[in-house]
Amino acid sequence: MASTFETRIFINNEYVEAKSKDVFTIHSPADGTLISDQVHSAGEQDIDAAVDAAQKAFKGSWGRQDPIERAKAMFKFADLIREKAQDLARLDTLAMGSAISTQTMGYRIAADLFTYYAGLADKIHGEAIYPTSTGPYKIVQREPIGVCAGIGAWNVSSILFAWKVAPALAAGNTSIFKPSEKAPLGVLALGPMIKECFPPGTINIVNGAGKTGALLASHMQIRQIAFTGSTATGRKIQEYAAKSNLKRVSLELGGKSPSIIFEDADVDLAAAKTAESTLMNTGQICAMASRVYIHETIADDFILRLKKAFDAVDQRNAIGDPLAETTEVGPLADQAQFDRVLSFLEIGKTDGELVIGGARRGQTGLFVQPTVFKNVARDSRIAKEEVFGPVITVQVFQTEEEAIKLANDTVYGLSACLYTKSIARALRVSREIETGSIAINDWYFPSLGAPFGGVKQSGYGREGGMEGLNDYLQTKTIQIKEVAVLPNKRSRADCQRNQHQYYLVMKSILRSTFDGNVRKRRASVGGQLVS
Ligand code: NAD
């Protein structure tokens, strides 16, 4: 297939060939056709060039820019992304097979993230700490950090790009973003829009796989790195940062999110929402609720309704060609992801009971059936590890305490869902669940103004909202000592002259006082000088 899109890297507002001369290949997961075998992969010299460009922009044209001008540039960029959302989405759909409707939504959310953070660019204030018995007056300034880097996973390159770059820019930093090698084309196509809105070096985009990511995480001039991807890679990022310049790190990692469905839940709603979360992006969503814990009295009813919800998607022909506008569910992202999901299906069949799906779907493309297992052994890999595909396990419980214990029995802590009609129970259980986000009577989907991120081995740091901006700011505290200030500005010579005049005045006062005293004493002793 002829290359009808950009495959080079984008540095200093220009597309350039990678000096590394390395290229990589992308095939369509929908039908196996070649998308490109010429995607440039950034090496050490390319990363150095991107850092140099970003450093210059940070020290000058972007970093020293009036915040209101920064906001205007970001608003404009947001509008351009919004206008071209579907064209950009098409490029990611070609590469990683997610439905074009889903990826278009991703670019619209990315545009909204730029709008949201543009609005905050001129509202970054510090604080003043007044003199107290424990110290003098202090001003706390919130300053940008410098050159920041972002590394994305492949499931929604658009949102991951915006989550990292928009708050970085709003805070006055500059950015280098590496999209995943499985879905780099849409973000890479932003080059002309970046050039239209920002000074050279403000946003740089470098393609490549793990080796390129490692160069960013290890770079001595990069001050902050925000990573989205697997927990295993997140550990490496932290290690590279520690071994290089101790750059700041934020990690948005994997999940194995639980969904607790209580006996008083609206079972129809729970089934519809579970199906939606399992099928959206073909289950390749970090916050997908992949472990369902359901009260034993409603489990069979729930599974029946879940099957109906999956069948309904099939009946309206919404699984298939990801470029068709009516498609809701496409193939998995690539052969490696397909093989991984199929291997989990085999584990599920051995360690549990297959109730829905369980195989590849059709013979063309990397499609799999939505799959449900029940009664899976608790220590089975499919019960513990992230599958990142349309596969869930269902297990029954009897009591609230048991449900909480099961939900927390994981190394992950990204997100959770609770289905119940009792708000008191929902809030009580929310307090006990060890995750960064919880949805009640829904599955969790991040929004612009709220922080999103994990606890435990799902990572740390937050994206979205004010918390997301704070990750790109550092404080500087300035202490002020109060000193007596002369009424007018005077030179040292003026002061010395003043001191001399002061001395003369004082001398004359003292003399007149002394003379006066002498006169008084003379008078008192009959005109005799006594001292
Ligand atoms: P991955 O860890 O394999 O790759 C993620 C990114 O890291 C890619 O850009 C890749 O090129 C890069 N990378 C790989 N090895 C590297 C190394 N040694 N040094 C530096 N960079 C390296 O993950 P993936 O398969 O692309 O994405 C799926 C994972 O992402 C899942 O675990 C999913 O849960 C997670 N995810 C999390 C969130 C979140 O917000 N928490 C969002 C989306 C995806």
Residues whose N, C-alpha, C, O or C-beta is under 5 A from the ligand:
A	BS01	NAD	I151 G152 A153 W154 K178 P179 S180 E181 G208 A209 G210 G213 A214 T228 G229 S230 T231 T233 K236 E252 L253 G254 G255 C286 S458
